[in-house]
Amino acid sequence: MEPKPHKTYREQVALLADRGMLIDDEDAAMALLRRVGYYTLSGYSYPFRFKDSAGVRTGRFRPGTSLTQVEAIWEFDNRLRAAAFGPLQHVETYLRALLGYRLGEVDPMIHRKPERLSMDRASDYPVWIAKLDRQVRDSREEFVVHHREKRNSVVPIWVAVDVLDWGGLSYLYSFAPLGVRDNVAQAFGLNAAQLKSWVRALNVVRNVCAHHSRLYNRYYSLTPKLPRRGLYPALDAIVPVKDSTFAMLTLLQHLALNTLGANTRLLPSVLRTFPADSGMELTSMGAPADWASSSLWRLRT
């Protein structure tokens, strides 16, 4: 099969107009396409397309759809990613510190002793420890270099956790003895099974934010285990939409509220900037109509 022919920016603008999108300023439209890219922008314009009788999106846009509206959604998504990434970093740091401390209490070298771990899937451990070895070997962090050169590469767990990324921390948590898992989860108001599922689900969100992918109205295959109904009303509200972006942000906001030093105003503030005249609503990313009245999402001073 031959690839589609290359189109100039002007031709891309013409294609959008042919499909029914309103273009107020052709030069501004071409500048936007140069800055964002046609297919990146198409992820934001897709919800504006007609559905056929089978519910499948067509190539035609709904009447009244403008490039200005699509750009407003894209700009909102940029703000949303930045607002999510800040709390994600704080939560990751706190989780790393808690794990390093609690595992170190059990054994400073517990990560080298699989017989002392409680692995859900033993086949994951060799892959994980090999990656950790590479990260320790390649790290230029002074504290790692010190242990590598002055301590005969004897790296205790509270040092090792600092070279792990979010995914590596997720595996380490799933390897931890059950008592350690419970202790760490309690710091976030969760049980061990819930925190494990949240950390894995949010690893996808972190990658989306880090790689500047579309966060708004994305759906997720990894969904969280939630506490029993009635314990946290804001979490009850996402039960029907556990695979939505709003559900993931709700998990993150809950964790941030239980994380020392996290800025818990960022996400509520940015969600309130959703462009009301965009032709879309915040409900399109899974938010209930009354989301802002929840104690989880109120703006704290």
N, C-alpha and C positions, 0 to 999 in steps of 0.2 A: 504494500500500500504506500502510495506517495504521501509525503507530508503536506499539510495545508500550505498554500503559498504565503510568503512573507507579506505583511501589510505595513505600510507607513503609518505614522501616527494620524495623519489626516484621513487615511483610509479606515483606520480603526474607529475614529470619530464618526465617519459616515456609516459604518456598519452598525454602531450603536443607535444612530438616528434612524436608520432603515428598520431597525427592530422595535422602534417606537419610543426610544428614550429622548426626552427633551434636552437639547443642548443650547444653553443660553449664550455661551461665548465659546466659539470654536477654538480660539487661541488658548484660552484657559483650559479647555478640555484636553488639548494636545499637551499642555504643560503638565497636567495631572497624570496623563498616561505615561509621559516621560519619567515622572517622579515615582510612580507606583507600579506601572506595568499593567497591561491589559488583563492578564489572567489573574493577577492578585486582586484587581478591582472587580473581576467577574464574580469572585466569591462573595462580595458584598452586594452585587446587583442581582445575584441569582434569586433571592427571595421575592424580588419584584416581578419575576416572570409569571406569565399566565400558566395555569395548569390545564391540561386537556381533560377530556371526560374520564380518563383512567387515573387522573390525579398526578400525571407526570408533567414536570415543568417543560414548557415549550421555549422556543427562542425569542418569543415576543414579550415585550414588557407591558405591564398594566398601564392603562391610560393615565396620564398625569405624572408618570415616573420621570424624574429628572436626574441628571448627573450630579447636580448639587445635593440632592437627597442622599445619593450613594456615597458621595464624598463625605458628608456629615457622619454617616455610619462608620466609614473607614477612620475618620479622625477620632470618633468616640472609641473605637476599638484600640487605637494607639494609646489613648489615655488609660483605657481599662487594663491593657497589658502592663503598662508601667506601674499602675496602682496595685496590681496583683503581685508583681515581681518583688516589690519591697517587703510585704508581709511574708512571702514565700522564703526570702532570704533569712528573715528573723526566725521563722519557724524551723527552718533547716538548721540554723546555728544552735538553737535551743535543743532540738532533738539530738544533734551531734553531742552537745555537752552532757545531756542527761544520759545518753547511751554510754559514752566514754566513762563517765563517773560510776554508773551502776554496774557496768561490766567489769570495770577495774576493781570494784569492791570484791567481786567474786574471784578474779584472778587477773593480774596485770597482762598476762599473755593468753587470755581465754580464746582469742581469735585464732590462735595457733593450735588449739586443742579441741578438735571437733567432738571428742568424747564428752566434753563438758558443755557442749551446746545442745540446744533442743531444736533441731532442724526440721522444718515441715517437709522439705524435699532435699535429701542428702546429696543428690546429683548436682545441686546448685553450688555446693560449697567449693569444689575444686576450681570451678570457673571463677568464682568470687575471689578466692584467695590468690589465684594467679593474677587477676587484675590488680588486686591490692599490692602484690609484690612489684608489679610493673610501675604502679603509681609511686610507691616508696622509692624504687630504684631511680626513677626519672625526676623526682621532685627536686626543686632547687630551694625550697623553703629552708631557712637556716636551722629550724628546730629538727627537721627531718635529716638534713645533712649531718648535723651533730650526732644524731643517733646512728646514722649509717657509718660515719667515720670514727667516732669516738666511743660508741657503745656496741661496736661489732654487729651493727644492724639489728640489735635487740630493740624492737620498737613496741612499747606497751600500747594497749588498746586506746588509752586516752590521747596518744599521739597519732595512732593509725587512723582514728576517725576523722582527723582533720584533712586527710588526703582523699577521703571518699566523697563522691558526688551524691546527689539525692538518691539515685538508683542503688548505689552501693550501700547507703545507709538503710534503704528499704530492705535489702537482703540481710544486712547485719541484724536489723530488728527482728526479722523472721527467724534468724538463727539463735537469738538470745534465749537463755533459760527462761522458763515461763514466769518465774518470780520477777525477773528483770523487766520482761515485757509488761507485766501488770503494773509494776511500779512506775514505769515511764508513761504508760497510758493514763494512769490516774492523774498525772500532772496536767493532762489535757481534758480531764473530765470524761474519759472514755474507758472502755475495756480493751484488752490486748487485741482481740480479733477486729474490733472496730478501727483502732488506730492503724493496724497493719493494712487494712483495706483502704483507709484514707490516704496513707502515705503512698501507696502504689497508684491510686487514682490521681493524686496531685502531682506525681512525677510526670504525667502526660501534660498537665497544665504548665508545669515549670518549663518543660521542653518547648511548648508552644510559645511561651513568653520569651524564652531565651533566643528562639530562632525567628521571632517577629512574624509568626504565623497568625492566622485569624483565630481570635479567641471568642469573639461575639458569635452567638448562635451555633457553636460547634456541639457535636454530640460525642459521647465517650463510651467505649466498650467496657472499660473498667469502672464499676460502680461501687459505692461505699456501703458498708454495713452500718446501720443507724441504731442509736439507742432506742429503748422501748418508748412507745408513744407516751407523751405527757411529760417526759423529763426535760426536753428542750423543744418548746413550741416551734422555734424557727427551723429546727431539723424535721419536725413533723410535716412542715409545709412543703418540703422537697421530696417527700416519699413518692408522689406520682411522676416526678421529673428527675430521678436520680442520675440520669445520663446527660443532663443539660449543663451548660456553662454556669447558669445561676446556682445549680446545686453544688458545683465545684467551688464557686466563690463563697457559698455558704459554709462549706467545710473549712475553707481557708480562714474566713472571718472568725469562726468558732475557735480554731486553733490559735489565731492571732490574739484573741481575747484572753487566752490562757498562756501566752508567751511573754516573758519578761522583756520589756523594751519595744515591743512591736507597735507600730503606728496603726491604730484601729480606726482612724478617721479616713484613711486613703480610699478604701473601696466604697464605703457609703457615700463619700463626697463625689466620687467619679460617677457612680451609678445614677446619682441625681442630675448629672449633666447629659443624660441620654437625650438626643435631639428630638424634641416633641413634634417638630414639623417634618420629620424624615419620611413619614408614611409608614413607619414601623412603630412597634411598642416594645417596651422592655419585656413584656410577656413572651415575645418571640424567642427569648433566650432562657425561658423557663421560670421567670419571676412571677409570683402571684400578684394580683392587682394591688393588694394591700401590703406589699413587701416592706415599704418604708415605715410602716407602723410597728414592725417587729422590734423588740428590744435589742436584737442582735445587730440591726442595721441603723439604729438611731445614731445621730452625730453626737459624740461625746466631747466634752470640753476638756 
